[in-house]
Amino acid sequence: MDTTDVLARLDPALVHLAAARTNLSTELIPAIRDSINLRRREGVAAISATGVRIEDAVVPGSGEIRVRIYRGGPAPAPAVLYLHSGAFVLGNLDTDHRQCVELARRAECTVVSVDYRLAPEHPFPAALDDAIDTLNWIAAEAESLGIDAGRIAVAGNSAGGALAALLAQQSTDGSVPSLVFQLLHQPVLDDRPMPSKEEFDITPGFDGPATELMWQHYLHDTRPSDASVPGRREELAGLPRAFVSCSELDPLRDEAIDYAVRLLMAGVATDLHVFAGTCHGFDSLVPGWETSERLFEMQGTALRAALHSSNLAVHIPA
C-alpha cells in the first residue's frame, strides 16, 4: 500500500498523521520510550478528570507492579482491570490515562491500570504474570479497595488487548478470578500472517513490519501457543461477553474481526465495531476528535451495561 492510497482512505482529520511511523528496532526502543513517555506525561495534566478520583499504588507483595486507580462510582463499585497499549515494549501508567478516565466516568466504575513489565527486557510471560497478580489482588482485596468482586471486567488497548483476552480465557478456565466482560480495542491477538498485515505496510500509528518485531520482542525464544497468543486458542465457548473495536487502516484489523466472529460463532455475545478511515491509535493521537469521542461513548455504554446489569450473575471461584 503506497502513501497515496493511505491518504485517499484516511479520514481528513487524520491526514496530518500519514507520515507517522512506529519503528520497533531494538536499538531505537529506549529513545522511543523516552519520547512517548514525555508526551504522555505532559498530556496527563491537560486531561480533565472531573468526577473521577485518582490514586497511584503498588500491588502488595509484587515487588514492582505499580497501578493507577480511577474511581468513578460509589463503593462497592464494579471494577475494570486495564492493560495499556504499547506493542509490549512501550508505555506506562500515563499511556492510556485519558481512556481510563473515560471508562471510569462513563461506566461509573473503578478502573485499575497496570504498569506491567515490558519486553524485550522482560519477555513473555512477564507482562501476563503482572496482569494475573493484579487481578488476583483486586479480587482478594475487593472489600478494602471498595470493589464488588462479583463485577470485575478486563479491558485492553492494542498489546494490552492480548493480555486482556488471555485473562478472559483464563477466567473461563478457572485459573484466575471470574470476569463478567472483556473490552478489546484494536487488540493484538494473533502472531500469524493476516491480509491486513500485508496490505498496511506503511500505515500511520502502526504498520505490518512493526507487528513482526513486536511479537519477536515479546515471545523472544518462546514458541507461540494459545498460552501466549489468544488468537491461537481453538475453544472460545463460555468466554465473557465482549466488545471489540478496530480501525479500517490497521494491520491488526483482520485478527480483531476474526476473533470477534469466532466469539460470536462460539455463542459469546459480542459487539464488533470497525471505524472507517481510521488508523491504529487514533483515539490516543486525536482524543478530542468526534470519532474518538464516539468510541469513548460506545465503550462506556457497553461497559456500563455489562457492569450494572440487574441480571448479572457469575460464579466467583473460592
C-alpha positions in Angstrom: 0.0 0.0 0.0 1.5 3.3 -1.0 1.3 6.7 0.6 -1.3 7.9 -2.0 -3.6 5.1 -1.1 -3.2 5.8 2.6 -4.1 9.5 2.1 -7.1 8.6 -0.1 -8.6 6.2 2.6 -7.6 8.1 5.7 -10.2 10.4 7.3 -9.3 14.1 6.6 -8.9 14.6 10.4 -6.1 12.1 10.4 -4.2 13.0 7.2 -1.6 15.0 9.2 -0.6 11.7 10.8 0.1 10.0 7.4 3.9 10.1 7.9 3.9 8.9 11.4 5.7 5.5 11.9 6.5 3.1 14.7 10.0 1.7 14.3 10.4 -1.1 16.9 14.1 -1.9 16.1 15.8 -2.9 19.4 18.3 -0.1 19.3 15.6 2.6 18.9 13.3 1.4 21.7 14.9 3.4 24.6 14.6 6.7 22.6 11.1 6.0 21.5 10.1 5.2 25.1 11.6 8.5 26.3 9.8 10.5 23.7 6.4 8.8 24.1 6.6 8.9 27.9 7.4 12.6 27.9 4.5 13.4 25.6 2.0 11.3 27.6 3.2 12.7 31.0 2.7 16.2 29.7 -0.7 15.3 28.4 -2.0 13.9 31.7 -2.1 17.3 33.3 -4.3 18.6 30.4 -6.9 15.9 30.8 -10.0 16.8 32.9 -10.7 14.1 35.4 -13.8 15.8 36.9 -15.9 13.2 38.8 -13.0 10.7 39.0 -10.7 10.2 42.0 -7.2 9.0 41.0 -4.5 7.5 43.1 -1.3 5.5 42.5 -0.5 2.4 44.4 1.7 -0.7 44.4 0.3 -4.3 44.4 1.4 -5.6 47.8 3.9 -8.4 47.7 4.5 -8.0 43.9 7.7 -6.0 44.2 7.4 -3.6 41.4 3.8 -3.7 39.9 2.6 -0.2 40.0 -1.1 0.5 39.4 -3.2 3.6 39.0 -6.7 3.5 40.4 -9.5 5.6 38.9 -12.7 5.8 41.0 -15.7 6.8 39.0 -18.6 5.4 41.1 -19.6 4.8 44.7 -18.3 1.8 46.6 -18.6 -1.1 46.4 -18.1 -0.3 42.7 -17.7 -2.7 39.8 -14.1 -2.8 38.6 -12.1 -2.9 35.4 -8.5 -4.2 35.1 -7.0 -2.1 32.4 -3.9 -3.1 30.2 -2.3 -0.2 28.3 -1.1 -0.1 24.7 2.5 -0.1 23.5 3.3 -3.2 21.4 4.5 -5.0 24.5 7.7 -2.8 24.5 6.4 0.7 25.2 4.1 2.5 27.7 3.4 3.0 31.4 0.6 4.3 33.6 0.4 7.6 31.6 -0.1 6.0 28.2 -3.8 5.4 28.3 -4.7 7.9 31.1 -7.4 9.5 29.0 -9.0 6.1 28.2 -9.1 5.1 31.9 -10.7 8.4 32.9 -13.3 8.0 30.3 -14.1 4.4 31.2 -14.3 5.2 35.0 -16.5 8.2 34.5 -18.8 6.9 31.8 -19.3 3.4 33.4 -19.3 4.6 37.0 -16.7 2.0 37.9 -13.2 1.7 39.4 -10.5 1.2 36.8 -7.2 -0.3 37.9 -4.5 0.3 35.3 -1.4 -1.9 35.4 2.2 -0.8 34.7 3.2 -4.3 33.6 6.8 -5.2 32.7 7.9 -4.6 29.1 9.8 -6.6 26.5 12.4 -7.1 25.3 14.0 -6.8 28.7 11.1 -8.8 30.2 9.6 -11.2 27.5 6.6 -13.5 27.9 5.2 -14.3 30.4 6.3 -11.3 32.5 3.6 -8.9 31.4 0.9 -11.6 31.7 2.1 -12.6 35.1 1.9 -8.9 36.3 -1.7 -8.8 35.0 -2.6 -12.0 36.7 -1.1 -10.9 40.0 -3.0 -7.6 39.8 -6.3 -9.4 39.0 -5.8 -11.7 42.0 -5.1 -8.8 44.2 -8.2 -6.9 43.1 -10.4 -10.0 43.8 -8.7 -10.8 47.1 -8.7 -7.3 48.5 -12.0 -6.2 46.9 -13.6 -5.1 50.2 -10.7 -2.9 51.3 -10.5 -1.5 47.7 -14.2 -0.7 47.7 -14.8 -3.1 44.8 -17.6 -5.5 44.1 -15.7 -8.8 43.5 -18.7 -10.2 41.5 -18.5 -7.4 38.9 -14.9 -7.4 37.5 -14.2 -6.8 33.8 -11.0 -6.6 31.8 -10.1 -4.0 29.2 -7.0 -3.8 26.9 -5.8 -1.5 24.2 -3.5 -2.8 21.4 -0.9 -5.1 23.0 -2.9 -4.7 26.2 -5.7 -6.3 24.3 -3.7 -9.5 24.1 -3.2 -9.6 27.8 -6.9 -8.8 28.4 -8.0 -11.5 26.1 -5.7 -14.1 27.7 -7.1 -13.1 31.2 -10.6 -13.6 29.9 -9.7 -17.1 28.6 -8.0 -18.0 31.9 -11.1 -16.8 33.8 -13.2 -19.2 31.8 -10.7 -22.0 32.7 -11.0 -21.1 36.3 -7.3 -20.3 36.8 -7.9 -16.6 37.6 -10.9 -14.9 39.2 -14.1 -14.7 37.2 -14.7 -11.9 34.8 -18.0 -10.6 33.5 -16.9 -8.7 30.4 -13.9 -8.1 28.1 -13.4 -4.8 26.2 -10.7 -5.1 23.5 -9.7 -2.0 21.4 -7.5 -2.5 18.4 -6.3 -5.7 20.0 -3.1 -7.7 19.3 -4.5 -11.2 19.1 -2.6 -13.3 16.6 1.1 -13.6 15.6 0.3 -15.4 12.3 0.1 -13.7 8.9 -3.1 -11.8 8.0 -4.1 -10.0 4.8 -4.3 -6.6 6.7 -0.7 -7.1 8.0 0.5 -7.4 4.4 -1.7 -4.6 3.0 -1.0 -2.0 5.6 2.8 -1.9 5.5 3.2 1.9 5.7 0.1 3.0 7.7 0.4 5.6 10.4 0.4 4.7 14.0 1.4 1.1 13.4 2.2 -1.0 10.3 2.8 -4.6 9.3 6.6 -4.7 9.8 6.1 -3.4 13.4 3.7 -6.3 14.2 6.5 -8.8 13.3 9.1 -7.0 15.5 6.5 -6.7 18.3 6.0 -10.4 18.5 9.7 -11.1 18.3 10.4 -8.9 21.2 7.6 -10.3 23.3 7.9 -14.0 22.6 11.7 -14.0 22.4 12.6 -17.7 22.3 9.2 -18.9 23.4 7.3 -20.9 20.8 3.9 -19.3 20.0 1.0 -21.2 21.6 -2.5 -20.5 23.0 -0.9 -19.7 26.3 0.8 -16.6 24.8 -1.3 -15.8 21.8 -5.0 -15.5 22.4 -6.0 -16.0 18.7 -4.4 -19.5 18.7 -7.0 -20.8 21.2 -9.5 -23.0 19.4 -12.3 -23.3 22.0 -13.9 -19.9 22.8 -17.3 -21.1 24.2 -18.0 -19.8 27.6 -15.8 -16.7 27.5 -17.1 -13.4 29.0 -19.2 -11.1 26.8 -17.1 -8.9 24.6 -16.8 -5.5 22.9 -14.3 -5.5 20.1 -13.3 -2.3 18.2 -10.7 -1.8 15.5 -9.6 0.5 12.7 -10.0 0.1 9.0 -6.4 1.0 8.2 -4.7 -1.1 10.8 -2.5 -4.2 10.3 -4.3 -5.6 13.4 -7.8 -5.2 11.8 -8.3 -8.7 10.5 -7.3 -10.5 13.7 -9.8 -8.4 15.6 -12.6 -9.1 13.2 -11.7 -12.8 13.1 -11.6 -13.1 16.8 -14.9 -11.3 17.2 -16.6 -13.5 14.6 -15.2 -16.6 16.3 -16.6 -15.4 19.6 -20.0 -15.0 18.1 -19.8 -18.4 16.4 -19.0 -19.9 19.9 -22.1 -18.3 21.4 -20.4 -15.4 23.1 -22.4 -12.2 23.0 -20.1 -9.8 21.2 -20.2 -6.2 19.8 -17.9 -5.6 16.9 -17.2 -2.1 15.5 -14.8 -1.2 12.7 -14.1 2.6 12.5 -13.8 3.6 8.8 -11.0 5.8 7.7 -9.1 5.5 11.0 -5.6 4.2 11.8 -4.2 2.4 14.8 -4.2 4.6 17.9 -6.5 7.3 16.5 -8.2 7.8 19.9 -4.8 8.5 21.5 -3.4 10.6 18.7 -6.6 12.8 18.4 -8.6 12.2 21.6 -10.8 15.2 21.1 -11.9 14.2 17.6 -15.6 13.4 17.3 -14.9 9.8 16.2 -12.7 9.3 19.3 -15.5 10.7 21.4 -17.9 8.3 19.8 -15.6 5.4 20.6 -15.4 6.5 24.2 -19.2 6.8 24.4 -19.7 3.3 22.9 -17.1 1.7 25.2 -18.6 3.4 28.2 -22.1 2.4 27.3 -21.1 -1.2 26.7 -19.1 -1.4 29.9 -21.8 0.3 32.0 -24.5 -2.2 30.7 -22.2 -5.1 31.5 -21.3 -4.0 35.0 -24.6 -2.6 36.1 -27.0 -5.1 34.7 -29.6 -6.2 37.2 -29.4 -9.8 35.8 -25.7 -10.0 36.4 -24.7 -13.3 37.9 -21.3 -15.0 37.8 -19.5 -17.7 39.8 -16.6 -16.4 41.8 -14.1 -19.2 42.4 -13.3 -19.8 46.1 
